[in-house]
Amino acid sequence: MVWFRKKKSLTASVEKKNVQVPEGVWTKCKNCQEIIYCKEIERNFNVCPKCDYHFRIGARERIDLIIDAGTFVEMDAKMRSVDFLDFKDSKKYKERIKAAVKKAGDGDAVICGEGQLDGLPVVVAVFDFSFMGGSMGSVVGEKITRAIEKGLETQAPVLIFSSSGGARMQESILSLMQMAKTSAALARLKAAGIPFISVLTDPTTGGVTASFAMLGDLNIAEPRALIGFAGPRVIEQTIRQTLPEGFQRSEYLLEHGMVDMIVKRQEMKKSLSQILRIFTRS
């Protein structure tokens, strides 16, 4: 009988080393699951170079991409939400506001201001989804209304980049009133013949979609953005049917006439410039 001595496995004999990759160096694409160098994504306008997936970006990042450098002047930067209902769910609304300000670095879910886009004067409002899901409370509604009124005053086109979960439930009926207020302001803008372009990014849902986000003279969407009122899961549970593939995504809405065009983030500024020059005959 021949006895064989069991050899130690290579993995057992080699000491494992804990190699830690610094945070923010690599990221995983939510669409194609590829691991990609973060700097490569940033150079590509925060769009996946493998599958063209558009990562969510903050309001100030988007302003930097769209508005000419050095021309943006922010409006109503010091406005803050107030817990006038003393609202509490699993956490006090006051605490949620403080946490959101700390996380997003801004006072609320939208940044508004004046600037230039390829030399053209514009008024812009940009949502930040990182602030309580971009929800629309009294401050957001007021800031957007003031931005629209500034466009009316200066005769400058108004651009709104939406990224929101809808009306802010912690402000109850007062948040829903913002839908009517912003829509009424846009009606005055339209009567004056001043262009309003709505850009819908991922996600644009709830009361924001149901009001000003779909009232643009031109409604533009980023690729694969989730756009709708109620979420697909809620709809399926309500109608007890399976929804079509791609339902509520930009491409589906374009096919069914709910948006006018889909524009990639890399081409957004150029496209907006061309559109505004047509509208304003500049």
C-alpha positions, -999 to 999 in steps of 0.1 A, spaced: 0 0 0 13 34 -10 6 62 13 3 97 -1 9 127 21 -18 153 16 -4 185 3 -15 218 17 -35 238 -7 -19 268 -22 -46 291 -7 -40 277 27 -3 282 25 -4 317 13 -14 343 38 -43 363 26 -38 401 25 -65 425 32 -63 449 2 -86 478 7 -97 499 -23 -101 535 -12 -137 547 -12 -147 566 -43 -122 550 -66 -144 524 -83 -182 522 -87 -206 496 -99 -230 506 -127 -266 499 -117 -275 490 -152 -247 468 -167 -231 459 -134 -196 467 -147 -170 480 -122 -158 513 -135 -131 538 -125 -150 568 -109 -128 593 -127 -137 578 -160 -174 582 -152 -169 619 -141 -150 626 -174 -181 613 -192 -205 637 -176 -214 610 -149 -226 586 -176 -215 550 -178 -190 546 -207 -201 510 -211 -239 511 -214 -247 549 -214 -265 547 -180 -270 582 -166 -260 584 -129 -279 608 -107 -261 640 -101 -265 669 -77 -281 703 -85 -248 722 -85 -231 696 -107 -259 700 -132 -257 738 -131 -220 736 -138 -227 714 -169 -254 736 -183 -247 772 -173 -217 792 -186 -189 794 -161 -190 824 -139 -225 836 -149 -247 819 -124 -262 841 -97 -283 821 -71 -317 834 -59 -333 829 -25 -304 808 -12 -313 814 24 -349 801 23 -354 772 46 -383 748 53 -401 752 86 -420 725 106 -451 746 110 -473 715 115 -450 701 142 -451 669 121 -437 636 132 -437 602 116 -409 578 125 -388 610 131 -396 646 136 -397 667 105 -373 692 121 -347 665 124 -353 653 88 -347 689 76 -314 692 95 -302 658 82 -311 667 47 -293 700 49 -262 683 62 -263 656 35 -271 678 5 -251 708 16 -279 732 5 -310 747 22 -337 728 3 -344 705 -26 -341 730 -54 -315 756 -64 -327 786 -85 -309 814 -102 -300 835 -133 -272 828 -157 -262 824 -193 -264 793 -215 -240 798 -245 -244 835 -240 -282 834 -238 -297 848 -205 -319 822 -187 -335 815 -154 -329 780 -141 -343 758 -113 -326 725 -106 -338 698 -82 -315 679 -59 -328 644 -52 -304 639 -23 -324 665 -3 -354 644 10 -359 628 -24 -362 661 -41 -397 665 -25 -416 696 -31 -426 715 0 -436 752 5 -400 764 1 -395 745 -32 -428 757 -46 -420 793 -36 -385 792 -51 -398 778 -84 -426 804 -85 -401 832 -79 -378 818 -106 -407 818 -131 -417 853 -121 -380 864 -125 -382 850 -161 -414 870 -166 -397 902 -153 -365 898 -173 -382 882 -204 -357 854 -201 -365 817 -209 -371 794 -179 -355 760 -175 -365 735 -148 -346 703 -143 -368 680 -123 -357 651 -101 -383 645 -74 -404 619 -55 -433 644 -55 -450 665 -29 -435 665 6 -459 646 29 -446 663 60 -462 695 49 -495 679 41 -520 700 21 -496 730 20 -472 710 -2 -500 701 -26 -509 737 -29 -475 743 -45 -487 723 -76 -514 750 -83 -491 779 -74 -463 769 -98 -487 759 -126 -505 793 -123 -471 811 -126 -463 791 -157 -497 801 -172 -487 838 -168 -453 830 -184 -470 813 -214 -494 842 -218 -464 865 -221 -449 843 -248 -417 834 -228 -404 799 -234 -404 773 -206 -384 741 -212 -389 712 -188 -361 687 -184 -371 654 -167 -344 634 -151 -343 602 -131 -367 601 -112 -395 626 -118 -427 614 -101 -457 623 -80 -469 659 -77 -439 674 -96 -448 653 -127 -485 661 -122 -478 699 -122 -451 720 -138 -428 692 -150 -452 682 -178 -462 718 -187 -431 727 -208 -433 743 -242 -409 714 -248 -406 684 -224 -371 668 -226 -361 636 -208 -327 621 -201 -323 585 -213 -340 557 -191 -353 582 -166 -382 570 -145 -411 594 -152 -446 590 -139 -471 598 -111 -475 566 -90 -447 541 -90 -449 509 -112 -452 487 -81 -482 507 -68 -498 506 -103 -494 468 -106 -509 463 -72 -538 485 -80 -548 472 -115 -534 436 -107 -517 434 -141 -481 431 -152 -469 464 -167 -452 464 -201 -414 463 -202 -398 497 -198 -431 512 -186 -426 548 -173 -391 551 -187 -382 579 -210 -382 558 -242 -417 544 -234 -430 579 -228 -415 592 -260 -431 564 -280 -465 572 -265 -462 610 -269 -457 620 -233 -423 637 -238 -411 655 -269 -375 643 -271 -347 624 -253 -313 640 -250 -282 625 -236 -265 645 -208 -233 650 -229 -255 667 -256 -279 686 -233 -263 720 -233 -258 721 -270 -294 710 -276 -308 735 -252 -288 763 -268 -301 754 -303 -337 751 -290 -336 784 -271 -322 802 -302 -351 789 -322 -377 799 -296 -361 834 -291 -349 839 -327 -315 848 -314 
